[in-house]
Amino acid sequence: MFDRVDRKLSRLLAENGGASVNDLAARLEVSPPTVRARLKALVGAGLLKIVGVLNVSERPELISAIIGIHANGRGRLDEIARRMSELPFVTSVSIVTGRYDLIAEVLIEGDMADLYRVTSELLPGLAEPGCIQGSETFVVMRSHNRWLSVPKGVWEEDAADPRARGRRAEA
């Protein structure tokens, strides 16, 4: 369980992941060694990850989309979600309640043909035929306060070559 200090530390890092240990310690009213120990424990336990995120609304060359997926997972929905999360361009995958079984968020540098390839080739190829029964893609037209990690496949050295992206996705 996160105690009061862990919760406040995670909130401060969400505001500024580059804050110094001394600044964090002062704002938390604890010693710098305490902050270092807390960070080490939280990161080591896989409860906290300090990363750079991108303000997607400020990058017009990127296409952000949310994909609702109908899947007949036959008890393997978690495995399918994990495999989907490893695809290029995928920022997150969630198993959800409601109209869809899975919600995936993707970030693509390129054009609609690249987004189409993700939804028509990469996603259906994750599981045996018939498992991914359909999807609906929502292209984000404008967003506010939308910060995302840059997924693999975006801004990689050979990302300008769609054939290289396809080979990477198949690997």
TORVEXPA-723370 format. One record per residue: x, z, y of N, C-alpha, C, O in turn; chain. Coordinates in steps of 0.1 Angstrom, whole numbers. Example, Ala and Ser with C-alpha at 12.3 -4.5 7.8 and 13.67 -1.06 7.14 Angstrom:
// TORVEXPA-723370
NODE,nc1,nc3,nc2,cac1,cac3,cac2,cc1,cc3,cc2,oc1,oc3,oc2,chain
NODE,132,78,-57,123,78,-45,132,78,-33,142,85,-33,A;
NODE,128,71,-22,137,71,-11,129,79,0,134,80,11,A;
***
This chain:
// TORVEXPA-723370
NODE,nc1,nc3,nc2,cac1,cac3,cac2,cc1,cc3,cc2,oc1,oc3,oc2,chain
NODE,8,0,-12,0,0,0,9,0,13,19,7,13,A;
NODE,5,-8,22,12,-8,35,7,5,42,-5,8,44,A;
NODE,17,13,47,14,24,56,13,19,70,14,7,73,A;
NODE,11,28,79,9,25,93,21,17,99,20,7,106,A;
NODE,33,22,95,46,15,100,47,1,94,50,-8,102,A;
NODE,44,-1,81,45,-14,75,35,-24,82,38,-35,84,A;
NODE,23,-19,84,13,-27,90,17,-32,104,16,-43,108,A;
NODE,22,-22,112,26,-25,126,38,-34,126,39,-44,134,A;
NODE,47,-32,116,59,-41,115,55,-55,112,60,-64,118,A;
NODE,46,-57,102,42,-70,99,34,-77,111,36,-89,113,A;
NODE,27,-69,118,20,-75,130,30,-79,141,28,-90,147,A;
NODE,40,-71,143,50,-74,153,58,-87,149,61,-95,157,A;
NODE,61,-88,136,68,-100,131,60,-112,132,65,-123,134,A;
NODE,46,-111,130,37,-122,131,37,-127,145,36,-139,147,A;
NODE,39,-119,155,39,-123,169,53,-129,173,54,-138,180,A;
NODE,64,-124,167,77,-128,170,86,-126,158,92,-115,157,A;
NODE,87,-135,149,96,-134,137,111,-133,140,118,-129,131,A;
NODE,115,-136,152,129,-135,156,132,-122,163,143,-121,168,A;
NODE,123,-113,164,126,-100,171,137,-93,164,139,-93,152,A;
NODE,145,-87,172,157,-80,167,152,-67,160,142,-61,164,A;
NODE,161,-62,151,158,-49,145,157,-38,155,148,-29,154,A;
NODE,166,-38,165,165,-28,175,152,-28,183,147,-18,186,A;
NODE,148,-40,187,135,-42,194,123,-37,185,115,-29,190,A;
NODE,123,-41,173,113,-36,164,113,-21,162,102,-14,163,A;
NODE,125,-15,161,126,-1,160,121,6,172,113,16,171,A;
NODE,124,1,184,119,7,196,104,7,197,97,17,200,A;
NODE,98,-5,193,84,-6,194,76,2,183,65,6,185,A;
NODE,83,4,172,77,12,161,80,27,163,74,35,156,A;
NODE,89,30,172,93,44,174,99,50,161,97,61,157,A;
NODE,108,42,154,116,46,143,130,41,145,133,34,154,A;
NODE,139,45,136,153,41,137,155,27,132,148,22,124,A;
NODE,166,20,137,169,7,132,172,7,117,167,-2,110,A;
NODE,179,17,111,180,17,96,167,18,89,165,12,78,A;
NODE,157,24,95,144,25,89,137,11,88,131,7,79,A;
NODE,139,4,100,133,-9,100,140,-18,90,133,-26,83,A;
NODE,153,-18,89,160,-26,79,156,-23,65,154,-32,57,A;
NODE,154,-10,62,150,-6,48,136,-11,46,133,-16,35,A;
NODE,127,-9,55,113,-14,53,113,-29,51,106,-34,42,A;
NODE,120,-37,60,121,-51,58,126,-55,44,120,-64,38,A;
NODE,137,-49,40,143,-52,27,133,-49,16,132,-57,7,A;
NODE,126,-38,17,116,-34,6,104,-44,6,100,-48,-5,A;
NODE,99,-47,18,87,-56,18,91,-70,14,83,-76,7,A;
NODE,102,-75,18,106,-89,14,110,-89,-1,106,-98,-8,A;
NODE,117,-79,-5,121,-78,-19,109,-77,-29,109,-82,-40,A;
NODE,98,-71,-24,86,-69,-32,77,-82,-31,67,-82,-38,A;
NODE,81,-91,-23,73,-103,-22,60,-101,-14,51,-109,-15,A;
NODE,60,-91,-5,49,-88,3,50,-93,17,40,-94,24,A;
NODE,62,-97,21,64,-102,35,74,-113,34,84,-112,27,A;
NODE,72,-124,41,81,-135,42,82,-138,57,72,-140,64,A;
NODE,94,-139,62,97,-142,76,101,-157,76,111,-161,71,A;
NODE,92,-165,83,94,-180,83,91,-185,97,85,-179,105,A;
NODE,96,-197,100,93,-204,112,80,-212,109,79,-218,98,A;
NODE,71,-212,118,59,-220,117,58,-229,129,63,-227,139,A;
NODE,50,-239,127,49,-250,137,35,-250,143,25,-248,136,A;
NODE,34,-252,156,22,-253,163,17,-268,161,21,-277,168,A;
NODE,9,-270,151,4,-283,146,-3,-290,157,-2,-303,158,A;
NODE,-10,-283,166,-17,-290,176,-8,-297,187,-13,-305,194,A;
NODE,5,-293,187,14,-299,196,23,-310,190,32,-315,196,A;
NODE,20,-314,177,27,-325,170,18,-336,167,12,-337,156,A;
NODE,16,-346,176,7,-357,173,11,-366,162,3,-374,157,A;
NODE,24,-366,158,28,-375,147,24,-369,133,26,-376,123,A;
NODE,18,-357,133,15,-351,120,-1,-352,118,-8,-350,127,A;
NODE,-5,-354,106,-19,-354,102,-21,-341,94,-15,-339,84,A;
NODE,-30,-333,99,-34,-321,92,-48,-323,86,-57,-328,93,A;
NODE,-49,-319,74,-62,-321,67,-65,-309,58,-56,-302,53,A;
NODE,-78,-306,56,-83,-296,46,-91,-304,36,-99,-312,39,A;
NODE,-87,-301,23,-94,-308,12,-101,-298,3,-96,-289,-2,A;
NODE,-114,-301,2,-123,-293,-7,-123,-300,-20,-126,-312,-21,A;
NODE,-120,-293,-31,-119,-299,-44,-128,-293,-54,-129,-281,-56,A;
NODE,-135,-302,-61,-144,-298,-73,-135,-299,-85,-130,-310,-88,A;
NODE,-133,-288,-93,-125,-289,-105,-132,-282,-116,-138,-271,-114,A;
NODE,-131,-288,-128,-135,-281,-140,-122,-276,-147,-117,-283,-155,A;
NODE,-118,-264,-143,-106,-259,-147,-105,-254,-161,-94,-252,-166,A;
NODE,-116,-252,-167,-117,-247,-181,-108,-235,-183,-100,-234,-193,A;
NODE,-109,-225,-174,-101,-213,-175,-87,-215,-170,-79,-206,-171,A;
NODE,-83,-227,-164,-70,-229,-160,-69,-232,-145,-59,-239,-140,A;
NODE,-79,-228,-137,-79,-231,-123,-67,-225,-116,-62,-232,-107,A;
NODE,-62,-213,-120,-51,-208,-113,-38,-216,-115,-30,-218,-106,A;
NODE,-37,-221,-127,-25,-230,-131,-26,-243,-123,-16,-248,-118,A;
NODE,-38,-249,-121,-40,-261,-114,-37,-258,-99,-30,-267,-93,A;
NODE,-41,-247,-94,-39,-244,-80,-24,-242,-77,-18,-247,-67,A;
NODE,-17,-236,-87,-2,-234,-85,5,-247,-86,14,-250,-77,A;
NODE,1,-256,-95,7,-269,-96,5,-277,-83,13,-284,-78,A;
NODE,-8,-276,-78,-11,-283,-65,-3,-278,-54,1,-286,-45,A;
NODE,0,-265,-53,7,-259,-42,22,-264,-42,28,-263,-32,A;
NODE,27,-269,-53,40,-274,-54,42,-289,-50,53,-294,-49,A;
NODE,30,-296,-48,31,-310,-43,37,-311,-29,35,-302,-21,A;
NODE,43,-323,-27,47,-325,-13,35,-325,-3,24,-329,-7,A;
NODE,37,-321,9,28,-321,20,17,-310,19,10,-308,28,A;
NODE,17,-302,8,7,-292,6,12,-279,13,23,-274,9,A;
NODE,4,-273,22,9,-261,29,3,-249,22,9,-238,22,A;
NODE,-9,-250,16,-15,-239,9,-27,-244,0,-32,-255,2,A;
NODE,-29,-236,-11,-41,-239,-20,-47,-226,-23,-41,-216,-25,A;
NODE,-60,-225,-22,-68,-213,-24,-79,-216,-34,-86,-226,-33,A;
NODE,-81,-207,-43,-93,-207,-52,-104,-200,-44,-102,-188,-40,A;
NODE,-115,-206,-43,-126,-201,-34,-139,-200,-40,-142,-206,-51,A;
NODE,-148,-193,-34,-162,-193,-38,-170,-203,-29,-164,-208,-19,A;
NODE,-181,-207,-33,-189,-216,-25,-190,-230,-31,-189,-232,-43,A;
NODE,-191,-239,-22,-193,-253,-26,-181,-260,-34,-184,-269,-42,A;
NODE,-169,-255,-31,-157,-261,-38,-151,-250,-47,-153,-239,-45,A;
NODE,-143,-255,-55,-135,-246,-64,-121,-243,-58,-116,-231,-59,A;
NODE,-116,-252,-51,-103,-251,-45,-103,-257,-31,-110,-266,-28,A;
NODE,-95,-251,-22,-93,-256,-8,-78,-258,-7,-71,-248,-8,A;
NODE,-74,-270,-3,-60,-273,-1,-58,-277,14,-67,-284,19,A;
NODE,-47,-272,19,-44,-277,33,-31,-285,32,-22,-282,25,A;
NODE,-32,-297,38,-20,-306,38,-16,-309,52,-24,-309,61,A;
NODE,-3,-312,53,3,-317,66,12,-329,62,21,-328,54,A;
NODE,8,-340,69,15,-353,65,21,-359,77,14,-360,88,A;
NODE,33,-363,76,39,-371,86,38,-386,82,43,-390,71,A;
NODE,30,-394,89,28,-407,84,15,-412,89,11,-410,101,A;
NODE,8,-419,80,-5,-424,84,-16,-421,74,-13,-414,64,A;
NODE,-27,-426,76,-39,-423,67,-36,-428,53,-42,-422,43,A;
NODE,-28,-438,51,-25,-443,38,-17,-432,30,-20,-431,18,A;
NODE,-9,-424,37,-2,-413,30,-12,-402,26,-11,-397,15,A;
NODE,-22,-399,35,-32,-390,31,-40,-395,20,-44,-387,11,A;
NODE,-44,-407,20,-52,-413,9,-44,-412,-4,-50,-409,-15,A;
NODE,-31,-415,-4,-23,-414,-16,-23,-399,-22,-24,-397,-34,A;
NODE,-23,-389,-13,-23,-376,-18,-37,-373,-24,-37,-367,-35,A;
NODE,-48,-377,-18,-61,-374,-24,-65,-383,-35,-73,-378,-44,A;
NODE,-60,-395,-36,-65,-404,-47,-55,-405,-58,-59,-409,-69,A;
NODE,-42,-401,-56,-32,-402,-67,-26,-389,-71,-27,-385,-83,A;
NODE,-21,-382,-61,-14,-369,-65,-23,-358,-70,-20,-352,-80,A;
NODE,-34,-356,-63,-43,-345,-67,-50,-348,-81,-49,-339,-90,A;
NODE,-55,-360,-83,-61,-362,-96,-51,-362,-107,-55,-360,-119,A;
NODE,-39,-365,-105,-28,-366,-115,-23,-352,-119,-14,-351,-128,A;
NODE,-28,-341,-114,-24,-328,-117,-28,-322,-130,-21,-314,-136,A;
NODE,-39,-327,-135,-45,-321,-147,-50,-333,-156,-50,-344,-152,A;
NODE,-55,-329,-167,-60,-339,-176,-72,-347,-170,-79,-341,-161,A;
NODE,-75,-359,-174,-86,-367,-168,-99,-359,-168,-102,-353,-178,A;
NODE,-106,-360,-157,-119,-353,-156,-119,-339,-151,-129,-334,-147,A;
NODE,-107,-334,-150,-106,-320,-145,-108,-319,-130,-117,-311,-126,A;
NODE,-102,-328,-122,-105,-329,-108,-116,-338,-107,-115,-351,-109,A;
NODE,-128,-333,-104,-140,-341,-105,-144,-348,-91,-152,-357,-91,A;
NODE,-138,-343,-81,-140,-349,-68,-135,-341,-57,-131,-329,-59,A;
NODE,-134,-347,-45,-128,-340,-34,-135,-345,-21,-140,-356,-21,A;
NODE,-134,-337,-11,-139,-341,3,-128,-337,12,-123,-326,12,A;
NODE,-123,-347,21,-112,-344,30,-117,-343,44,-125,-352,49,A;
NODE,-112,-333,51,-116,-330,65,-103,-332,73,-94,-323,72,A;
NODE,-102,-342,80,-90,-344,89,-92,-336,102,-103,-336,108,A;
NODE,-82,-328,105,-83,-319,117,-81,-328,129,-70,-333,131,A;
NODE,-91,-329,137,-90,-337,149,-83,-329,161,-75,-335,168,A;
NODE,-86,-317,162,-81,-308,173,-81,-294,167,-91,-290,161,A;
NODE,-71,-286,171,-72,-272,166,-66,-263,177,-59,-268,186,A;
NODE,-69,-251,175,-64,-240,184,-58,-229,176,-64,-225,166,A;
NODE,-46,-225,180,-39,-214,174,-37,-217,159,-39,-208,150,A;
NODE,-33,-229,156,-31,-233,142,-16,-235,140,-10,-245,144,A;
NODE,-10,-225,133,4,-225,130,6,-226,115,0,-219,108,A;
NODE,14,-236,111,16,-239,97,31,-239,94,39,-244,102,A;
NODE,35,-236,82,48,-238,77,49,-253,74,39,-259,70,A;
NODE,61,-259,76,63,-273,73,66,-274,58,76,-269,53,A;
NODE,57,-281,51,58,-282,36,69,-292,32,73,-301,41,A;
NODE,73,-292,20,83,-302,15,76,-316,16,64,-317,14,A;
NODE,84,-326,19,78,-339,21,77,-343,36,77,-355,39,A;
NODE,76,-333,45,75,-336,59,89,-334,65,95,-324,63,A;
NODE,93,-344,73,105,-344,80,118,-343,71,128,-339,76,A;
NODE,116,-348,59,128,-349,51,135,-362,54,129,-371,59,A;
NODE,148,-362,50,156,-374,55,151,-387,50,152,-397,58,A;
NODE,145,-388,38,140,-401,33,125,-402,35,118,-410,29,A;
NODE,119,-393,43,104,-393,45,99,-405,52,87,-408,50,A;
NODE,107,-413,59,103,-425,65,100,-436,55,93,-446,59,A;
NODE,105,-435,43,103,-445,33,92,-440,23,95,-431,15,A;
NODE,80,-446,24,69,-442,15,72,-443,1,67,-435,-7,A;
NODE,81,-452,-3,84,-453,-18,92,-441,-22,91,-436,-33,A;
NODE,101,-436,-13,109,-424,-16,100,-412,-18,102,-404,-26,A;
NODE,89,-411,-9,80,-400,-10,73,-400,-23,70,-390,-29,A;
NODE,69,-412,-27,62,-414,-40,70,-410,-52,66,-403,-61,A;
NODE,83,-414,-52,92,-410,-63,94,-395,-63,95,-388,-73,A;
NODE,95,-388,-51,97,-374,-50,85,-367,-55,86,-357,-62,A;
NODE,73,-372,-52,61,-366,-57,59,-366,-72,54,-357,-78,A;
NODE,64,-377,-78,63,-379,-92,73,-371,-100,72,-368,-112,A;
NODE,84,-367,-93,95,-359,-100,90,-345,-104,98,-338,-110,A;
***
